[in-house]
Amino acid sequence: MSDPRPALTRFQQHFAERIVPLWQGPGWNADMALPYEALDTQHRPLPVPVPVQRYRAMACARQLYLFSNRIEQPGAAERAAALFRSLQKHFHDAEHGGWFYSIDSQGRPLDRRKDLYTHAFIVFACAHYLGKVGEGLVEATLNGALEVIHEQFARDDGLYEASLGEDWSDLGSGPLQNPQMHLAEAFLQVLAVREDDDVRQSLLQLCEALQAQFVEPAHGLMLEKPRGAVDNWFEPGHQFEWFYLLDTSGLLRGTALHASIERAFDFAEQCGVKDAAVLATLDVDGKVIDATQRIWAQAEYLRALALRPGSEARLLEQLTALESRFLHEGGWHECRDGEGAVSRHDMPSTTPYHLATCLEGLQRLT
């Protein structure tokens, strides 16, 4: 028997009954109208007993996606609306534009830098939310975020700076893979809710630039730094995440980058998945650097497998591994080490985004 659907049903139920409620109750700071950064195993906001130190715009945006994705569920529409308001109220920089990385426990800007990762998630969440509610203010915020990305982060080579100063000054960060990927994801979400020729062209240029500058040619791997950088590496979870984004897009399927990542999938699976565990990082030759198992990488592998013909047995194996190794009565384990021992005991507010996108991708199985 290799039918993954019963295991998928259990995953869906666990997510709805054990994980989402954490962020409707103990994980929610009603005074700030923001999610706490993380909860401990007793469902207390971390750090304990030290008072909360910060809130990140990215976490707010990911939770906006989470609740807009479940907008028909009780309380979700109200929570999504509150998160959207908080994004603007707490994090928007009225002087220079864009959004601060984080604020402190009093709501004051803490890390005032502007980073692409955060802005990509704001675009992603607002585009998804716009598709659900169709409100003018949401579209205006989305347009403002896209404008900032194009005017401030964009480089001449089709890539985007990873981080800039509060006033958009150059910090010398250069481009990094992960923010580029989430920007591609954000662009795809915009195109899913509206026609947008500028975004379409930017997405194609981004993928061409990544193929030229980030892909390791021998195996098609998407590297974490531009090709030629010292001590470069790749993450199997990111190969699977890229595969899902490219393979489910009619625009990007068939591009040179898609062809590369199809090859990278096989290499990442061969070298980076051991005993159903997705390993954290490997060098370009496939040697393991960090054997940590992270729940987000397991989730990305799962939804990518759903696109691969003949993967029913592996899908069942991976769903079973996710359930047995990462899900528990009180929520989930974030990480296990190379020996399989739980190595992180916190539950970050950013992780449900990965589980929600995974479940969305697995809908094709039902």
C-alpha positions, 0 to 999 in steps of 0.5 A: 500500500502506498496511498499517501492520502490517509497520512495527508489527512492526518497532517491536515488535521494536525495543522488545523487543530494543533498548530494554527490555534497556537497563533490564534491564542498563546502566540498572539500579542493582542496589545501589539496585534502581532505574533510573538517570534516563537513559543516554547514547548509549554506554549509560552512566548520566547524568550522565557523569562526574558521579556520579548525583544523584537517583532519582525515584519517578515513574521508578520507577513508570513502570518498574514499569508497563513490567515488569508490562506484560511480566510474562510475559517472562524476568526481568520479574516479578522486576524488577517485584517489585523496583521495587515494593519500591523504591517503598516502601523508598526513597520512602514518607514514613513520617512524613507519608504519601505519597511523596517526589518524589526521593531522592539517590544515597545513598537519602536524601530529596532533593526532599521535596515531594509532587506529584500527577504522582508520586502519579498514576503510583504509582496507575497502576503499582500498579493495573496491577501488581495486575491482573497479580499480585493481591497484597494488599500491592500493593492496600494500597499502591494504596489508600493512594495513592488515599487520599492523593490524595483527602484531600490533593490534592483541591480543592472544585472537582473538580480537584487541586493539582499540588504540596504540601509535605512535610507537605501544606502549600499551596505555591500551585501550583493545578491544572495539566493534565498531572498531572490527565491522568495522574490520569485515566489512573490512575483508568481503570487502577483501574477496569480491574482492579476495581469502585470507585465512589469512583474512578468518581465522582472520575473523572467529577467530574475530567472535568467540572471540566477541561471547565469550567476547562481547555478552550478553547471555540473549538477544544475544546483542553485548555490546560496551565493553567486557562483565563484564565491568562496566556501559556497554551498547548496541546500537540498531544501532550496532545490526542492523549493525552487523545483516546486515554484518553477514546475508549477508555473506555466511561465517558468516551466521549460526555461533554462533555470527549470531544466537546471533545477530538474537536474539539481533535484536528482542530485539533491535527492541522491546526496541530501536525503538520507533515511527520509531526512532532508539534510541542511547543507552540502558542498558543491560536490555533495559532501555533507556540511550540516546534517541538521534536519529542518521541518521546512526542508521536509515540507518543501521536499514533500510538495515537490515530490507531489509533482514527480510521477511515480513518487507515491511510495516516497510521498508516503514515506516522507509524510510518515517521517514528517508525522513521526519525527516532527509533529507532536501533540503540542505542535512541532519540532523545528529541527533534529540534529544529524543523530536524530535528536531534537535540537531546537525546542522552540516553535517559530511563528514563521514556520506555519507558512511552510506547512501551509504552502506544503499542504496547498501543494499536496492538494493535488493528491486529493 
